[in-house]
Structures are given as C-alpha cells and as structure tokens.
Amino acid sequence: MVQFNRRQILGGAAGLGVASLVGGIGSARADLRKFIVTEPGHSADSLPFYVGIRKGYFKEAGLDVQIVTSEGGGKAMAAVQSGNADAYIGGPEHIAFANVKGGKPIRAIIALSNRANSFVSARTGVTIDPAKSFAENIKGKKIAVGTRGSTDNSILLYLAKRDGLDPRADFVMLEIATDAGRVAAMKNGEADLAMVYEPFIAQGVKAGIWQEPFASMPKELGLFAWTTVNLPEATIKADPELAKAVVAATKKSLDLVFTNEAEMRAIAAEEFPTLPKDDLDAILTRARNNDMWQQDGSMPPEAWEKTKSIITISGVLKEDVPYKDVFDPEFL
C-alpha cells in the first residue's frame, strides 16, 4: 500500500515536478507572466487548480503557472515567504503559524476545499453500530492516528472534547508517525479503528484489513478551511488585478469540476498517470460524495473558526489569529 501524508494523497504522482506538470499542455507564450505556485503535496484536494492549468484558464488570464511540489505545508509557505514562489496552495493554517512567528503577511484569496479529508474505518471483525453516535462507537476502542500535531490527531482531540470524552480514559490513541505503521497496527489487530483516506480506504477494504468508513470527517465537522490559494498581502495590494485574475481562473476551474464530471475525471487521469485507475476513481468518488471541493470558492468565517479550534486544542496554534489576518475574500 502507498504511503501518504496529510495532503499528499496521490503518492504515485507526488514526484511530478514543474516540467512534468506544465509540459504537455503547450509552451508558454512570450506575453504570459510566469507565476510559480508551491504545494505541500500533489493532491486531489487541489485538483480544481490543476484543471485550470490543463484547460488553459490561467493562460487566458495571462499567467504561465508552474507548480513546485514540496514536502509539507511549512516548506510551501517558506518558499513564498522567501520570495522564491509567488503563491502556494495548501492549508491556510500555515498563514496563521507564520503570523504568530512574525512572518510576512500572506492571505487566502479563494478556497479549493472546505472539508477535512479524513475518515474513520473499523478493522475487519470489529463491530460498529450505525445507529450509535461517533462517540459511542469509539468508546473503549484503540484508534490508530498520526502523532500529536498531525491533522487527524488534532481532529480526534477536537471531537473528543466536543463529545465529552477523555482520550486518556474513554479510548486509546495509538499515535503512529507513518501511514505504513498505522496500516500494520490495523492488520495485526493492535488497533480497532484508524483515521484513513483515499486511496488508503479502497486499498484496505480490498485487502480485507478494514471496513468501509463508519465516520466521515466532512460530515462530522462540516465546514473546515482545508485547501486555499494563498498570495502575499504585499502582492495583493501592489497588483490587485493579479489576485483578481487568479481567483477568476480558479472559479472557472471549480465550475468545470462540478459541471463536467467526465472531463474532470479525464483530466485527473492525465494529472496522476501513475496512480491505478481503481484508486483514482475511489479518490474522486469519495471527494464528490463528501463535498470536498468548494464550487463557488467561498471562504466562510465559520470554516476558519472550526479549523482554528482544532489546531488550538491540539496545541499547534497557541495564539488567536482572526479571520481577517488569514483570508481576503474581496475578489470572490
């Protein structure tokens, strides 16, 4: 089974660099503005942005977009902070982290995904009662999650507090750093439940390791600021037309994802050519069924409040960072 991190859920394509992504869709015109965008992992969360590149929407807006895939949101943000990239696509929580550390102001200008891409599956043979609540089903269970500070760990702590559970007494958190380690814990019977995502879910079900998820974080949590397009505040102020162009092209891309599923799937297959078709189908179907992408690109304040609560409870964010210091929705 493939190993993945918080956003790098398409491991087979994660090694695609700028040349691989941009090549094959035509060479840049001389009148286009080069626009370098970093990302923490090549992921289906950001598929609408890739659609815009492959369909030429950004070129229509005057931009020659080049994607650089790093490892982790911190590195993607650091490239923008240092001026080595013009923007990044990824979690807006990294804007808050940078603010607390006194970094250059960055702002999210449009959302790609407003749902947490995480699910909970029970090991094969473990009984789950669909009539019971999430809290009732996890009580007394051993749950394989990432280490403290990871997104799934933080979400589980948030849900425990929401439902009045004590993670030290009501259930056991098996904090395992790697995805392979969490799979092994489930396979060996050390864990009863695991926080999982596609294509892990389909792979694990096919291998008989776990069952279909009984809990969907998109449904448990609702709005959650997951993946946004982010530009330096200085760039937005100096060149608002650039920000406007990025938002317009991204909205056009989001619209295609929702109105032409066949073309969306065809573009995804081109974008992630090394991923098995069954795995890609599972990713796209679960994303669509759980409202992962945000058709209008909106960035609701309540989505940030949910995200902020989760990363605060986990101890990752230790200061309050208001919505206005992370998001700039004026171009929507």
Buried (B, 14 or more C-beta within 10 A) or exposed (E): BBEBBBBBBBBBBBEBEBEBBBEEEEEBEEEBBEBBBBBBBBBBBBBBBBBBBBBEBBBEBBBBBBBBBBEBBBBBBBBBBEEEBBBBBBBBBBBBBBBBEEBBBBBBBBBBBBBBBBBBBBBBEBEBEEEEEBBEBBBEBBBBBBEEEBBBBBBBBBBBBBBEBEBEEBBBBBBBEEBEBBBBBBBEEBBBBBBBBBBBBBBBBEEEBBBEBBBBBBEBBBBBBBBBBBBBBEBBEEEEEBBBBBBBBBBBBBBBBBEEEEBBBEBBBEBBEEBBEEBBBBBBBBBBEBBBBBBEBEBBBEBBBBBBBBBBBBEBBEEEBEBEBBBBBEBB
